[in-house]
Amino acid sequence: MENRNHDNTTKSVKKRKKRINRAFRTVGKFLVLIQLLLTLVFLAFIWRLGMIPVKYVAGLGAILLVFAALLFTLQAISRGKAIISKLVSVIMSAVLIFGSVYLYRTHDAVMDISGDTLGTQVNSMLVAVRSDDPAEKVSDTSDYIYGVQHAEDGSDVDKAMEKVNEEAGTEVMTAEYGTLNEQAGALLDGSVQAIVYNEGYGGILDEVYENFQSQIKIIAQYSIESDDDIDAAIQGKAAEVNVEDESFNIYISGIDVYGPVSTKSRSDVNIIATVNPKTKQILLSNTPRDYYVTIPGVSGDSKDKLTHAGIYGVDKSMATLENLYDIDIPFYARVNFTSLITLVDAMGGVDVNSEYAFTTSGAGGAVISVQKGLNHFNGKQALAFSRERYNLAGGDNQRGKNQMAVIQAMIQKMMTPEMLLKAPDLISQVSDSVETNMSMDQIQELIQGQLNSGGSWNVKSMAAEGTGDSQYCYSMPGTALYVMQPDQASVDAIKSEMQAVENGEILTTE
């Protein structure tokens, strides 16, 4: 009787173990099926991103699917709980979820900087008082006289003044001036207690009034949507370019602000990248910010500094350079100070070649010692190096060359397979401070093409030269400013090299 009870107990235990094992196998299969579903979602997001060549996506997909099949088989044949394989499946599923979210956000970040989502350009309007004024906000200025001028940005001034009146709780008194120069002078001499002006003109005022921005205090900033959108003709021209097979020019503009990249501002960096994707040739051509040129559609026969063209919109800067070099520029990329720092840091720094040894003045945000030859810079150091002009014998000319040296170093590092695979992450980190009219499809094609073909690029730099002068400028009438008269021989030399790149010739880097 006892033996019979023992046998029954043993059978009952075995049945219970079988049920438990079946349950564990079922759970394991379910976990692997979830992993398989997440694998398919992950691969779909990679495909959606559109930057990884098909051969890499297919290879990764095969590895992930084989791995899932292996785990499923282990769960099916396991006679025990197979805890380890279940744990592996859960961890893998978590990784796939994280990866899918990352890819989703990255796609949206790339879309944000692309020409597919270009928004309205923004004018940053500032309210300024003298630096020693007790007012800290607009509500403290209800009894102030505001200096205004409508010759430039008239409608934006009106919109900004509406906001001033709202914050002041009353309609403040205003005094009208004919030029920005007169308006700024009235603030400094006490004729008015506050002024409203476009932030883009701040650098110009520093040229007229020594250390102007140190003599004032900004108490408010209003972002006013510009009435002028990016020229539709530019977008149409950009859409027609096959970036995988055709040579093209892209205007790289570095604007002198830390805020939104859509803000109209002076362009302190003006570089044209002439790209031939077939021969892997890139020519970087720098044009000094102070080049004395006409601004098509703005200045008429009058001349102005190249940097001032950016105040009227990136399309005006492009038109100015197209006119100077007799070329078409379908693309642009705008970056500000924030994006340069972020991007260089995200790349792990860059190795930049300097023609000279010098110490930066601090005007670029940091004091660093630069050695002749190769220097490894982080983001802040790269910005300080590229903005320095005061401690350089060549002044603006050499600054332009240094800026190209930084960009050249970034391009060469970015074209490595390691960095290209990190491109989505890099783009995601700078999405708020980079803007381009290149479409999402074109960005995807460029990255895919390089990953498919591999190989290094030949990058050559050139810089237009000029002679310093003092002349009246369209943007600041009545006041002579420092300008650079173009050296036509250097302009023609750049034209010749641009044509060589377009014709598929191999550039010498001597």
TAVEN-V394291 format. One record per pair of residues at least 12 apart in sequence whose C-alpha atoms are under 10 Angstrom apart, sorted by the first residue. I is the first residue (numbers start at 1). J is the second residue. Records with the same first field share a line. If there is no record, write none. Layout:
# TAVEN-V394291
I->J  J
This chain:
# TAVEN-V394291
17->79  80
18->79  80
20->80  81
21->78  79  80  81  82
22->75  76  78  79  80  81
23->81
24->75  76  78  79  80  81  82  83  86
25->72  74  75  76  77  78  79  80  81  82  86
26->75  76
27->75  81  86
28->71  72  73  74  75  76  78  81  82  83  85  86  87  89  90
29->71  72  73  74  75  76  86  89
30->72  75  86
31->68  71  72  75  85  86  87  88  89  90  93
32->67  68  69  70  71  72  73  75  85  86  88  89  90  92  93
33->68  69  71  72  89  93
34->68  89  90  93
35->64  65  68  71  72  89  90  91  92  93  94  95  96  97
36->64  65  67  68  69  72  89  92  93  96
37->68  93  96
38->92  93  94  95  96  97  99  100
39->61  64  65  68  92  93  95  96  97  99  100
40->61  64  65  96
41->96  97  99  100
42->61  95  96  97  98  99  100  101  102  103  104
43->57  58  60  61  64  96  99  100  103
44->57  100  103
45->99  100  101  102  103  104  106  107
46->99  100  103  104  107
47->103
48->103  104  107
49->103  104  105  106  107  108  110  111  424  440  441  444
50->107  440  441  443  444  445  447  448
51->107  420  421  423  424  440  441  443  444  445  446  447  448  449  450  451
52->420  421  444  445  447  448  449  450  451  452
53->444  445  447  448  449  450  451  452
54->448  452
55->452
56->451  452
64->92
67->89  92
68->89  92
70->85
71->85  86  88  89
72->85  86  89
74->86
102->424  425  428
103->424  425
105->424  425  428
106->423  424  425  426  427  428  429  431
107->424  425  427  428  440
108->428  431
109->424  425  426  427  428  429  430  431  432
110->423  424  425  426  427  428  429  430  431  434  435  439  440  443  444
111->427  428  431  439  440  441  443
112->427  428  431  432  434  435  436  440
113->333  334  427  428  430  431  432  433  434  435  436  437  438  439  440
114->333  431  434  435  436  437  438  439  440  441  442  443
115->235  238  239  331  332  333  435  436  437  438  439  440  441  442  443
116->235  436  437  438  439  440  441
117->435  436  437  439  440
118->229  230  235  262  435  436  437  438  439
119->225  229  230  262  435
120->224  225  226  227  228  229  230  262  263
121->223  224  225  226  227  228  229  230  260  261  262  263  264  313  314
122->222  223  224  225  226  227  228  229  260  261  262  263  264  265  313
123->153  156  197  198  199  200  222  223  224  225  226  227  262  263  264  265  311  312  313
124->156  160  197  198  199  200  221  222  223  224  225  226  259  260  262  263  264  265
125->153  156  157  159  160  161  196  197  198  199  200  201  220  221  222  223  224
126->157  160  195  196  197  198  199  200  202  217  218  219  220  221  222  223
127->146  160  161  164  194  195  196  197  198  199  216  217  218  219  220  221  222
128->146  147  184  187  193  194  195  196  197  213  215  216  217  218  219  220  221
129->141  144  146  187  188  190  192  193  194  195  196  215  216  217  218  219  220
130->187  188  189  190  192  193  194  195  212  213  214  215  216  217  218
131->188  213  214  215  216  217  218
132->215  216  217
133->193  194  216  217
134->217
135->193  194  217  218  219
136->217  218  219  220
137->167  168  218  219  220
138->163  164  165  166  167  168  169  194  218  219  220
139->164  165  166  167  168  169  170  219
140->167  168  169  219
141->164  165  167  168  169  170  172  193  194
142->164  165  167  168  169  170  171  172  173
143->168  170  171  172  173  193
144->168  172  173  174  192  193  194  195
145->172  173  174  175  187  191  192  193  194  195
146->161  164  172  173  174  175  176  183  186  187  191  192  193  194  195  196
147->173  174  175  176  177  180  182  183  184  185  186  187  191  192  193  194  195  196  197
148->161  174  175  176  177  178  179  180  182  183  184  192  194  195  196  197
149->174  175  176  177  178  179  180  181  182  183  195  196  197
150->176  177  178  179  180  197
151->177  178  179  180
152->178  179  180  197  198  201  312  475
153->197  198  226  227  312
154->197
155->224  226  227
156->196  197  198  222  223  224  225  226  227
157->196  197  198  224
158->196
159->222  223  224  225
160->196  197  198  220  221  222  223  224
161->174  195  196  222
163->220  222
164->196  220  222
173->192
174->192  194  195
175->191  192  195
179->475  476  477  478
180->195  196  197  198  201  204  205  475  476  477
181->204  205  208  209  476  477  478  479
182->478
183->195  196  197
184->196  197  205  208  209  212  216
185->205  208  209  212
187->215  216
188->209  212  215  216
194->216  217  218  219
195->218
196->218  220  221  222
197->221
198->221  222  223  224  264  265  311
199->221  222  257  263  264  265  266  311
200->255  256  257  263  264  265  266  267  308  310  311  312
201->264  265  266  308  311  475  476
202->256  265  266
203->256  265  266  307  308
204->266  307  308  475  476  481
205->476
207->479  480  481  482
208->476  479  480  481  482
223->260  263
224->263
225->262  263
226->263  264  312  313
228->312  313
229->313  314  315
230->313  314  315  316  437
231->313  314  315  316
232->315
233->315  330
234->315  318  319  328  329  330  331  332  437
235->330  331  437  438  439
236->330
237->328  329  330  331
238->250  329  330  331  332  437  438  439  442
239->330  331  437  438  439  441  442
240->330
241->330  331  438  442
242->277  442  445  446
243->275  276  277  278  438  441  442  443  444  445  446  449
244->276  277  278  442  445  446  447  448  449  450
245->276  277  278  279  446  449
246->275  276  277  278  502
247->274  275  276  277  278  279  280  281  282  498  501  502  503  504
248->273  274  275  276  277  282  327  328  329  330  331  498  501  502
249->272  273  274  275  276  282  283  284  327  328  329  330  331  332  498  502
250->271  272  273  274  275  284  318  328  329  330  331  332  333  436  437  438
251->269  270  271  272  273  274  284  285  314  315  317  318  321  322  329  330  331  332  333  334  436
252->267  269  270  271  272  273  284  285  286  318  331  332  333  334  335  407  436
253->266  267  268  269  270  271  272  307  310  314  317  318  332  333  334  335  336  435
254->266  267  268  269  270  271  307  310  333  334  335  336  337  339  340  403  434
255->267  268  269  270  307  310  311  314  334  335  336  337
256->268  269  307  335  336  337  387
257->335  336  337  338
258->335  336  337  338  339  433
259->336  337  338  339  432  433
260->335  336  338  432  433  434  435
261->334  335  336  337  338  339  431  432  433  434  435
262->313  314  334  335  336  432  433  434  435
263->310  311  313  314  336
264->309  310  311  312  313  314
265->307  308  309  310  311  312  313  314  336
266->289  305  306  307  308  309  310  311  312  313  314  317
267->289  306  307  308  309  310  311  313  314  317  334  335  336
268->287  288  289  290  306  307  308  310  336  387  400
269->286  287  288  289  306  307  334  335  336  386  387  399  400  403  404
270->285  286  287  288  289  306  307  310  317  318  321  334  400  403  404
271->283  284  285  286  287  288  289  321  332  400  403  404  407  461  462  463
272->284  285  286  287  318  321  322  329  331  332  404  462  498
273->285  286  329  331  332  404  459  460  461  498
274->329  459  460  497  498  499  500  501  502
275->459  498  501  502  504
276->457  500  501  502  503  504  505
277->446  449  450  457  501  502  504
278->449  453  504
279->457  458  501  502  503  504  505  506  507
280->450  455  456  457  458  459  501  504  506
281->456  457  458  459  460  500  501  502  504  505  506  507
282->408  411  457  458  459  460  461  498  501  502  506  507
283->408  458  459  460  461  462  494  497  498  500  501  507  509
284->401  404  405  407  408  459  460  461  462  463  494  498
285->400  401  404  460  461  462  463  464  491  494  495  497  498
286->397  399  400  401  402  403  404  461  462  463  464  465  494
287->306  307  321  324  396  397  400  401  462  463  464  465  466  486  491
288->305  306  307  396  397  398  399  400  401  463  464  465  466  483  484  486
289->305  306  307  308  309  396  397  399  400  483  484
290->304  305  306  307  308  396  397  466  468  469  481  482  483  484  485  486
291->303  304  305  306  307  308  464  465  466  467  468  482  483  484  485  486  487
292->304  305  306  307  466  468  469  470  471  472  473  482  483  484  485  486
293->305  306  307  309  320  321  323  324  473  483  484  485  486
294->306  309  319  320  321  323  324  473  474
295->308  309  310  312  316  317  318  319  320  321  323  474
296->309  315  316  317  318  319  320  321  322  323
297->312  316  319  320
298->312  316  320  474  475
299->473  474  475
300->474
301->474
302->472  473  474  475
303->471  472  473  474  475
304->471  472  473  474  475  476  477  481  483
305->471  472  473  474  475  481  482  483  484  485
306->320  321  483  484
308->473  474  475  476
309->321  475
311->475
312->475
314->332  333  334
315->329  331  332
317->332
318->330  331  332
324->486  488  491  492  495
325->491  492  494  495  496  498
326->492  495
327->495  498  499
330->437  438
331->436  437  438  439
332->435  436  437  438
333->434  435  436  437  438
334->433  434  435  436  437
335->430  432  433  434  435  436
336->432  433  434  435
337->364  379  380  383  387  433
338->379  380  383  430  432  433  434
339->379  427  429  430  431  432  433  434
340->378  379  380  382  383  406  407  430  433  434
341->378  379  380  381  382  383  384  430
342->378  379  380  426  429  430  433
343->378  379  410  426  427  428  429  430  433  434
344->377  378  379  380  381  382  383  406  409  410  426
345->377  378  379  380  382  426
346->378  379  419  422  425  426  427  429  430
347->378  379  410  413  414  419  422  423  426
348->376  377  378  379  413
349->376  377  378  379  380  381  382  409  410  413
350->374  375  376  377  378  379  381  382  406  407  408  409  410  411  412  413  414
351->373  374  375  376  377  378  382  405  406  408  409  410  412  413
352->373  374  375  376  377  382  385  402  403  404  405  406  407  408  409  410
353->370  371  372  373  374  375  376  402  405  406  408  409
354->370  371  372  373  374  375  385  401  402  405  406
355->370  371  372  373  374  398  401  402  405
356->370  371  372  373  392  393  398  402
357->369  370  371  372  373  392
358->370  371  372  385  388  391  392  393
359->371  384  385  388  391  392
360->381  384  385  386  387  388  389  390  391  392
361->384  385  387  388  389  390  391  392
362->384  385  387  388  390  391
363->384  387  388  389  390
364->380  381  382  383  384  385  386  387  388  389
365->380  381  383  384  385  387  388
366->380  381  382  383  384  385  388
367->380  381  384  385  388
368->380  381  382  384  385
369->381  385
370->385
377->406
382->402  403  405  406  407
383->403  406
385->399  402  403  405  406
386->398  399  400  401  402  403  404  405  406  407
387->399  400  402  403
388->400  402  403
389->402
396->465  466  468  484
397->463  464  465  466  467  484
398->463  465
400->462  463  464  465
401->461  462  463  464
404->460  461  462  463
405->460  461
407->461
408->458  459  460  461
409->459
411->457  459
412->456  457  458  459
413->456
414->426
415->447  450  451  454  455  456  457
416->450  451  454  455  456  457
417->447  450  451  452  454  455  456
418->451
420->447  448  450  451
421->447  448  451
423->447
424->447
458->506  507  508  509
459->507  508  509
460->497  507  508  509  510
461->494  509  510
462->490  491  493  494  497  509
463->490  491  493  494
464->486  487  488  489  490  491  492  493  494
465->484  485  486  487  488  489  490  491
466->483  484  485  486  487  488  489  490  491
467->483  484  485  486  487
468->482  483  484  485  486
469->481  482  483  484  485
470->482  483  484  485
471->483  484  485
